[in-house]
């Protein structure tokens, strides 16, 4: 506590470089990272539900998530081609 008070009183905070807008808590980059962490937690809970509640073997859960990944990649690829997102259209 004393170190923090001295930090403020001695104005040491002025010598610290501010965080770049790219790494600020509300930036697009950090929001995206947060969404990825939330997705990983959802996948973890989904895996637990499939294996523990539904009794699907672990390899079956991996297969389901693997197929979901392939399917989502296929959909994203088709959407990017349809809208010419790849830059060649």
ABEGO torsion letter per residue (X at the ends): XAAAAAAAAAGAAAABBBBBAAABAABAAAAAAAAAAAAAAAAAAAAAAAAAAAGBBAAAAAAAAAAAAAAAAAAAAAAAAAAGAAGAX
